[in-house]
Amino acid sequence: MRAGAKTVVAAVAATVLGGAGYAAYALVDDVGRSTHRDAAPARTGPPTAPEVERAARDFLAAWSRGDVEEAAGLTDNAPAASAALTGYRDDAHVRKATFRQGAATGTEVPFTVTAEIAYKGHATTWTYPSKLGVVRGRTSGRALVDWRPTVLHPRLAAGETLTTGPVLGSAVTVTDRAGKPLDATTYPSLAGILPELRKRFGEKAVDGRPRVEVRAERPGGGGGQGASDGQGAEKVLHVVAEGGRAVIRTTLDAAAQRAAEAAVAARDEASVVAVRPSTGEILAVADTGARRAGFNAALLGRTAPGSTMKMVTAALLLERGKARPDSPLPCPRYATYGKQFHNVERSENPGATFAQDFAASCNTAFVSLAGRVTDDDLATEARDVFGIGGEDWQTGVTTFDGRIPPDTGAGKAAAMIGQGTVQMNPLTMASIAATVRDGTFRQPHLVDPERFGLQQAHAARPLPPAVARQLRGMMRLTAVSGTGRTAMSGLGGDIGAKTGSAEIDRQPQPNGWFAAYRDDMAAAAVVPRGGHGGDSAGPVVAAVLRAG
């Protein structure tokens, strides 16, 4: 050490006073300290060497005692210093600290911090270097600590605070159903889903021992995922406890997800969801919007599903005895119920049966039966049999679970063919197709409901067995000889399909919809402005069903 240099050592011990949990600090200073401070003379110019040494020593002494207000008052920005020092104690959970003050270089004083951290049974000692500068107060003339966030820690940036807590972010591995890790690079449609799963279930996923870190975070931007250091890396400053392995196993199937990603990527806009009818497990979710803009329309979309809604309408009509698959039901070019309705391309079939109307997706035939059901029958059928409209799905991530409000007049007729105020997305339509295939509604979910505490929605009753058989027969007719035959060509097993073309105001082409199942996989897709659903959305669904 060069001549004239001084080293000041302050050892700090912490105790807890009463039940308030406030940490009081007792200072032991080997050079002594004055309990009385004379009024600083009104000086100008840079602080002198003795002033620099004393300002640093007094500040560190007050900080070590836990006297936040006194320490803050020894800086040139008392409000900011007070908030930061309080956070150091309360948010970073520093319960004991020791400061070693080094020799000043001009107006800069280095010091070493040894902080003892206690967080929910975890304890560690954290030693790191820092430094402070001393300036002269512009109005008081006193030598004051130049307050900057780096006084607390050299890597702390403006607007950041030190926080100690469990890691709930990217350290948690999310896998498919077989344990294969999932990432947003390989599966871009999961870019918003993976972090939401980590945030919601990361702590529960840890094997009993969460990793605890001291991090630099911005208010409102934490959540256990750390702060960026400007290079895209998390700003983790110290590890309190390594913790156990954290894994969230989803219901997704990597092969199905890969097929879904490829299918939507081939189109300007498309969304698709696949579920397992026997369990409700979500097997794949893909959406071009999630890949580009972050909004996943496959799960959050709210738009008319067109004639895919006829799965619910047909179930209602069959269950109420208003129609039978083999009963004659003409398909005219136009039908009026409150307003005039027409078929796609103005097609007609005067000698059709109800099953043929379903397979050909005849709007006018369904509209002609609007007077045989009440204004709330369709909404009741959707809720009580298909689980749609209760807004109570807990899938593991944020979803829109469908809306079929009661309606009257032309609105009721429009709802029967999936227009008007009906709002759906591929998730809800895939669930409806799955309910037809299984006969019982099983709420879609992305993670194990029991392990992660998800309350599952239930429908009031299953489809009556006879109705389920009839509806599956009509779905198969659509898949093998109706509007879904081209898309479903080559798919074996127990198959069924329903197409849809949803007309949207001021949109030149309707949205193309397709819902189908093959054995124990059901899927639904929408292609905005795609035109006929069998041509646009059908190949998307078929690609996923083949992968399954």
N, C-alpha and C positions, 0 to 999 in steps of 0.2 A: 504494500500500500504506500502511495506516495506521501511525502511529508505534508502535514496539515490536513489530511483527509480524516473524516470522522465516520464511524459506523454506529448507528443507533439501533438497538434491538428492543423490540416491544413484544413481550410474551403475553398471550391472552388466554384467559380461562373463562368458560361460560357456565352459568347456572341458570335454572329455570325458577322464576319467581311465581309462587302461588299457582292458581289454576289457569292463568291467562296464557301460559306458554310463551311469555316474553323472555328473550334471552338477554340477560344482563352480563356485561363484560367487565372484568377487573383488570386493570393495567398494571404491569410491573415494568418500570422503565429504568434501565441501569444508569441513565444519566440524569434521572430525576425530572420533575416537571413542576411548573408553578401552578398553584391553584388560583392564582390571581393574575389577570391579564391587564396590563396598563393600556390605556387608550393609545391606539396607534397614532403616531404623529402624521400630520398631513404632508406626506412626502411625494415626490415626483421622481420620474426616471425608473429604470429597471430596478427590481428588488436587489438588495445587497446579498452577499453570500450568507451572512448570519440570518437575514430575513427569510431567505429561501429555506435554509435548514430548519428554522423554527416553524415556519408555516407548514412544511411537510410533516414535521414531528407532531405538531399540535393536531393536525388533521387526522393522521393515522392513530393518534392516541384516542381522539374522540370516537373515531370509527370503531376501534377495538373495544371500547367500553359499551358500544351499542347506543351511544348518544347520537342518534341520527340528526337531530336538529342542530346540535352544536357543530357536528362535522360539516353539515350542509352549509351552516353559517360561515364556515371558514373557506368557502369557495366563492367564485364569482357568479354562480347560478344556483342559488339555494333551492328553488323549487325542483329543478331537474335532479340535482344531487340528492335531495331528500327522497324523491320517488325511487331513484336507482338504488340507494343504500337500503331503503326499506325492502325493495324487491330482492336484494342480495340476501337479506336475512330470511324473508318469508317465502319467496318463490324458489330461490336456489337452495333453501334449507341449510344455510351455513350456521352452525351452532357454536362454533369455536374457531378463533383465528389467531394466527401469530404473524406479525409483520417484521421484516428485517429491512431497515432503511439503509440504502447505500450512499456513497459519496456523490454529491451533486456535481453536475457538469453544467456550469452556467446556471440557468434557472430550471433545469430539468433534474429531477430526483428519481433514481431507480429504487425499487423496493421489491421484496419477495413476499408473496402471500402463501401461508400454509393454512388452508381452510379445512376444518373437519365438518363433513356433511352427514346429516342423519335424515334418512327418508324411509318411513314405514318399515322399520326393522333393519334397514340396510345402512351401513356406516362405512365411510372411506375418508382418507386424508388426501387432499388435493393441493399440490404445491406448484406455483407458477410465478413467473416474473411479471411485473408491471412497472409503470412509471407515471409520474405526474409532473406537470409544469406549474410554476409559480409566476403570477403576474401581479401588477400593482392595480388595486381597485381604482377605477376612474374617478369616483366621487369621494371615497373614504381615504384614499392614499395608502391603505393597508396592503400588506403582502397576502395574497389569496391564492388558493389552489385554482388553477385554470380547469374548470370542470369539463370533462369529456367522458363519454362512455368507456373509453379505453383505460380510464383509471381503475375501473372494476376488473376489466380483463382486456388485454391488448387486441383481441380479435373481435371485440364487441363493437358493432357499428351503430351509427345513429339510428334511433327508433327501435333498437333491439333490447331485449332484457334477458337476464340469465334465469333459466328455469330448470329445476330438477324434477324428473318424473319418468314414468314408464314409457317405453317405446311402443307406439301403436301404429307406426308407419311402415315404411318400405322394408324394414327388417323382418316383417311377417311374410312368410311365403304362402302364396295362394296357389292351389293345385286343382287339377281336374279330378274327376271321381276316382281315377286310378292312381292318383298321387303324382301325376306329371305336372311340373311347375308351369304356371301360366304367366305370360308377360304381354305387355301392350305392344311390343315390337312385333312379335309373332302373330298376335291376335289383336289387331288395332281396335276392333269394336269393343274391347274390354277396357279401353283406356280410362273410362269413368267408373266402371264397375269395380275394378280391382282396388283402387284407393278407398272407395266407399266401404267395401268389405273389410279392409284393414282397419279403417277408422271405427267401424261399428263393432267388430268382433276380434280385433287384434289382442286385446287384453285377455279375453276368454280363450283365445287360441294358444296362449303361452302355456307350456307344460309346468304350471304351478310356480314358475320363477320368472317374473317379468324382468327384462333388461331395463336398467335404470340409468339414465344419462343426465349430465348437465349440458344443456343446449342453449345456443343463442337463438332467440325467437322474436318474431314481430307479433305484437298483440293481434289476436284474431287469426293468425296464420300458423298456429302451432298444431295442436291435436296430436302431438307425439310423432310428428314427421320431420322435425328439425327445421332449421332455417338454411337458406342458400348462402353460400359464400361468394356468389357471383360467378362461380364456375360450374354450377349445377349440383354441387355436392352439399350434403347436410353439414351444418356447422355444429358438430358434436365436440364439446370442449373437454369432457371428462366422463369416464364410465364409472358409475357408482357400483353397479352389479351387472355381471355378464348376462345372467338370466338363462332360461331354458330355451329349447327350440320352439318356435311359434309357427304353426301351420294351420291354415284354413283350407279344408278340403271342400270343394264345391261339388255340385251335382253335374257340372258340365262334362261333356265327353269331348276330348281333344280332337278326335277324328271328325265328329259332327261339327264342332266349332270351326275346324279348318275348312270343311266343305261349305259352311255357311259364309265364312269370310270371303272365300273365292267366288261364291255365287253372287253376293251383293257387290263385290268389287268390279264385276263385269258390267255393272249398270251405273248410270249417272246417279240414280237414287233408288234405294231398295232397303227393306227391313225384313228380317225373318226371325222367328223363334221356334224352337222345337222342345217338346215336353214328353215325358213318359206317362202315358195314360194310367198305368196301374199304380203309380206312386205320386204323380204331380211333379217329379223332379224336372228341372229345366236342363235340357241337354245342350242347347246352343242358343246364342243370341248374337245377331250380327246386324249392323246398320251403317249405311254410308255416312249419315250425319254424325254418329258417334266417332267415326274415324276422322272426320274433317273439322267439325265445329263443336263437338263435345255433347250435343243433344242426342240422346239415344231414343229415336222414335219407336224402335221395336218394343220398348218398355214404357215409354212416356207419351207416345203419340195419342192424339184425340181426333179421330176423323171417322167419317161414315164408312162402314165396312162393305156396303153394297150387298149383293145377293148371298155372300157367305152368311149373312144374318138369317137366311132362310133355314139354316140348321135349327135355330131356336124356334122360328115361326112354325116350321113343319112339326117339331116336337109338340108344340102347343096344339096345333090343329089335330094331330093324331091322338093326343091324350084326351082332348075334349070330344072326340068323335065327330069332328067337323069335316074330316076327310079321311080317306083310306088310300093306300098306294095305288090300288087298281080301280078306284072310283073315277068315272069320267069327270073331267074338269077342263073345259075348252080353254085354249090360250089365244084370245083375240089380239088383234094388233093394238087396240087401245082399250082401256077400262077407265071408268070414272068413279071416284069416291072422294068427293070434296073438290077434286080437280082431276084433270085427265092425266093418266099414266100411259107409258108405252114401253115396249120391249127394246132391247138393244137391236139396232138395225131394223126396227119395226117388224120383226118376225111374228109369225102366227102359226097355230096348229089347232084347228077347230075340233079335231078328234082326240085330243090328248087326254091322258090320265093324270092323276095327281103326281105319281112317280115320274112320269115323263116331263111334266111341268118342272119338277124339281131338277131333273137331270139336264133339261134344256135351259134352266134358269129363267123361266117365264114370269116376268113381273106381273103381267095383267091377271094371270090366273090367281096369284096370291092376293092381289088387290081385290079381286072379286069376292074374296072370303072375309074381307075386313068387317062387314056387317055382322058376322057370326061370332065375333069376340068382343069383349068389353074394352073400354079405353085403357084399363090397367092390366089386362090379362097378359100381354107380352112382357111387361116389366116384371110381373109376378113370376111367370115361367122362368125368365132369365135369372131372377134372384133365387127362387126356391129349388130349381133343378140344376142350373148351370153356375151358381155362385157369383153371378155378375150383378153389380150395382150396390153391393153392401159397403163398399169402400173400406173393407176390413182385411184385405190381403196383407200378410207379412211375408214377403218373398225373400228378404235378406237385403234388398236394396230398394230404393224409391221406385215405385211403379204407379201407373194409372190403371185402375182395375175395371174400367168399362162403365158406361152410363146408358141406360135405356129407360128414360122417364116415361110415365104414362102420357098419352096424347089422345087427341080426339080428331074426328073428321079426317081431312087429308093428311094430317100429321100422323095419325094412327096407321093409315094405309102406307105412308112412306116408311114408317118404322118397320113394318112387316117385311119390307124388301131392303132393309139396311140403309135407308136414307133418312132425311129429316134430322131429328135431334139425337139420333143414336150415335154414340162415340165409342170407338174401339181402337185397338192396335194389334199387332201380330201376337203379342203375349196372350191377350184375352181370346182372340180367335183360335189360337192353337189350343187353349184350354177348353174351348167349346168343342172343338173337334175331338179332343181327348176324352171329354165327357161322353160324347156320342159313342166312341170306340169302347170305353170301359163300362158305360152305363151309370157311373157314379162320379160326381164332381170330386176331384182331389186337387186342393189348392196348389198352384205352382210355387216352387221354392228353389232357391239357389244353394242353400246350405242346410245341414241337418237341423230341423226345427227343434228337436229335443235338446241337442247339445248347446245350441245357441239361443235358446229361450224364445223361439218364435211361436206365437199363438196362431194356429191355423184356422182359417175360415172353413165353415162347413155349409153345405146346402141342406135345405130342410128335408129333401127326399131325393131318391135316385129316379132315373127314368124307369117307368114301368117296363118290365122285361119284354112284353109284347111290343110296346112302342119302340124300345131300343132296337129290337130286331128289325122292325119295319124301317126305321130311320137308317140303320146300317145298310139295309138292302138298297135304299134309295141312294145312299152315298156310293155304294159299289156300282150301281147303274151309271152314275155320273162319271165314275173313274174309268169304266171300261167302254162305255158307248155314248156318254154325254159330253158336256163341255170340258170335262177334265181328261178325256181319253188321250189326247196328244201328249200332255205333260206326264201322265202316269204310265205311258206305254213302256213296257219292259219291266215294270215293277211287279214282282210276284207277291205271294202271301195274302193276308187279309187286308185289302185296300179299300179306301173310300175317299171321296173328294167332293169339294164344292167350290165353284168359281164365283167371282163377283166383279162387277164394274160399277164403281161408285161415282156418280156425277157430282161435280163440285162447281158451285157458282163461279162464273167468269173464268172457267178453266176449259180449254178447247178439247182436251182428251180426259176421259174419266180415269180415276185411279184403278189400277188392276189389282185384284185380290185373289188369293187362292188358299184354301185350307184343306188339309188331307191327313190321312194316317196310313201307316203300313205296319201291321202287327202292333208291337208295343212302342211305337213312336208316332206322335202327331206333330204337325208343323203348320204354320201359317205365315204368309208373306204379303207385303203390299209393295207395289211399284207405282209411285206417284206419276200421274199422266201416262201410265203405261197402256191404257186402252183395255182390251179384253183381258180379264184376269188369267184365263187359261194360257194365253200366249206370253204374257209378261211375267206374272208372279208364279205361274205354274212351274216353269223350269227351275226357279229358285227353290221352291219347296221340294221338288223331285230330287234335286241334287243333295239336299240334306237327308231326305228319306233313304236314298241309296247309300249314303255314308253310314247310316244307322243300321 
